[in-house]
């Protein structure tokens, strides 16, 4: 298994990033690709998903995020796409809290998670995530008010594409768009802000 890949971010797409390392470009699916910056040096903690018809790399900013993703994959009804959608909010601590508090209402807000799957997540993972809690301190919105100069609508368009990839329906996205259009943010912050509103 590949523990991590250290290299330069070559490209960013709504679904994945490409990391260049020694002349090789690794395509890595991530919860929110826009937390990465083009041409920055990054260490991405990876999980290699192998099935007879698939060989894919999934990547995360921290080992703890990856550990939570792997635990979610063990739940019946949660595949890699569902696991990424749950982690895309950038708030693993809140997900863990919802599981520990048996908060089904919070969990069913994620794409592809119905009541049955939410109950299964709680049943399978409650009491098994304490080891992840200490080092999970999300800094969501710490730079929320940082305005970016000369920003076009490209960032918002990219954010909308990323939300669609995560499984959110167009009608759900359209509900939060008016609020998002009022601000000039980076793609990453648009996604975080949209997810905050979608998960309320």
C-alpha positions in Angstrom: 0.0 0.0 0.0 1.2 3.5 -0.7 1.3 5.4 2.6 1.7 8.9 1.1 2.8 10.8 -2.0 4.9 13.9 -1.6 5.1 16.1 -4.7 3.8 19.1 -6.6 0.1 19.7 -7.4 0.0 19.6 -11.2 -3.8 20.0 -11.7 -7.0 20.3 -9.7 -10.4 19.0 -10.9 -13.8 18.9 -9.1 -13.2 15.2 -8.4 -9.5 14.7 -8.0 -6.0 16.2 -8.0 -2.9 15.2 -9.9 0.4 15.1 -7.9 3.6 15.0 -9.9 6.5 13.1 -8.2 9.7 12.3 -10.1 8.1 12.7 -13.5 5.0 10.6 -12.6 1.6 12.1 -12.3 -0.6 10.4 -9.7 -4.4 10.9 -10.0 -5.8 11.0 -6.5 -9.5 11.3 -5.6 -9.9 13.6 -2.6 -12.9 14.8 -0.5 -12.4 18.5 -1.5 -9.7 18.9 -4.2 -9.8 22.7 -3.9 -8.2 22.6 -0.4 -5.0 22.1 -2.5 -3.3 24.8 -4.4 -1.8 24.4 -7.9 2.0 24.1 -8.0 2.2 23.8 -4.2 4.3 21.1 -2.5 2.0 18.7 -0.7 2.1 15.4 1.3 -1.1 13.5 0.5 -1.9 10.5 2.7 -3.3 7.8 0.4 -5.5 4.7 0.3 -5.3 2.4 -2.7 -8.7 1.0 -3.6 -8.5 -2.3 -5.6 -11.4 -4.2 -7.1 -11.5 -6.4 -10.2 -12.6 -3.5 -12.3 -11.0 -0.6 -10.5 -7.6 0.6 -9.2 -7.9 4.0 -7.6 -6.0 6.2 -5.2 -7.8 8.3 -2.6 -6.0 11.0 -0.8 -6.3 13.1 2.4 -4.6 16.0 4.1 -4.1 14.1 7.4 -3.7 10.5 8.5 -6.8 11.0 10.8 -9.0 11.9 7.9 -7.8 8.8 6.1 -8.5 6.7 9.1 -12.1 8.0 9.3 -12.5 7.3 5.6 -11.3 3.7 6.1 -13.7 3.2 9.0 -16.6 4.6 6.9 -15.7 2.1 4.1 -16.3 -0.8 6.5 -19.9 0.3 6.9 -22.4 -1.6 4.7 -23.8 0.8 2.1 -20.9 3.2 2.1 -18.5 3.1 -0.8 -15.5 5.4 -1.6 -17.7 8.1 -3.2 -20.0 8.1 -0.1 -17.0 8.3 2.2 -15.5 11.2 0.3 -18.9 13.1 0.4 -19.0 12.7 4.2 -15.5 14.0 4.6 -15.9 16.9 2.1 -17.5 19.1 4.7 -14.0 19.5 6.2 -15.4 18.7 9.7 -14.5 15.1 10.6 -14.9 16.0 14.3 -18.5 16.9 13.7 -19.1 13.7 11.8 -17.6 11.7 14.8 -19.7 13.7 17.2 -22.9 12.9 15.2 -22.0 9.2 15.3 -21.3 9.2 19.0 -24.5 11.1 19.7 -26.6 8.9 17.4 -27.6 12.0 15.4 -29.2 10.4 12.4 -30.7 13.7 11.2 -27.2 15.1 10.7 -25.9 12.0 8.9 -28.8 11.7 6.4 -28.0 15.1 5.0 -25.0 13.6 3.2 -25.6 12.4 -0.4 -26.4 8.7 -0.6 -27.0 8.4 3.1 -30.5 7.4 4.0 -32.0 6.5 7.4 -30.9 2.8 7.0 -27.3 3.7 6.2 -27.2 6.4 8.9 -28.3 3.8 11.5 -25.7 1.3 10.1 -22.9 4.0 10.5 -23.9 4.5 14.1 -24.3 0.8 14.8 -20.9 0.0 13.3 -18.8 3.0 14.4 -20.2 4.3 17.7 -17.5 4.0 20.4 -14.8 3.0 17.9 -13.6 6.5 16.9 -12.2 7.9 20.2 -8.6 7.4 18.9 -9.3 9.9 16.1 -10.7 12.7 18.2 -7.6 14.2 19.9 -5.9 15.4 16.7 -9.0 16.4 14.8 -9.2 20.2 15.1 -10.8 21.5 11.9 -10.0 25.2 11.2 -13.1 25.6 9.0 -13.8 29.2 8.1 -10.7 30.4 9.9 -10.0 32.4 6.8 -13.6 32.8 5.8 -13.4 36.5 5.5 -10.2 36.6 3.5 -11.2 38.2 0.2 -9.5 37.3 -3.0 -8.8 40.2 -5.4 -9.8 40.0 -9.1 -11.9 36.9 -8.6 -14.1 35.8 -11.4 -17.0 33.4 -11.2 -14.7 30.5 -12.1 -14.2 29.7 -8.4 -18.0 29.5 -7.8 -18.4 27.4 -11.0 -15.7 25.0 -9.8 -17.4 24.7 -6.4 -20.7 23.9 -8.0 -19.1 21.2 -10.1 -17.4 19.7 -7.0 -20.7 19.6 -5.2 -22.3 17.8 -8.1 -19.5 15.2 -8.1 -20.1 14.7 -4.4 -23.7 13.7 -5.2 -25.7 16.9 -4.4 -28.7 17.5 -6.7 -28.9 20.7 -8.7 -32.1 21.8 -6.9 -30.2 21.5 -3.5 -27.2 23.5 -4.9 -29.5 26.1 -6.3 -31.0 26.8 -2.9 -27.6 27.9 -1.5 -26.3 29.7 -4.7 -27.9 33.1 -4.0 -26.0 33.3 -0.6 -22.7 32.2 -2.2 -23.0 34.7 -5.0 -22.9 37.6 -2.5 -19.3 36.8 -1.6 -15.9 36.6 -3.3 -14.2 33.5 -2.0 -11.7 30.8 -3.1 -13.2 27.6 -4.6 -12.3 25.8 -1.4 -14.2 28.3 0.8 -17.2 28.3 -1.5 -17.4 24.5 -1.1 -17.0 24.7 2.7 -19.7 27.4 2.9 -22.1 25.5 0.7 -21.6 22.3 2.7 -22.2 24.2 5.9 -25.6 25.4 4.5 -26.5 22.1 2.9 -25.8 20.2 6.2 -27.9 22.5 8.4 
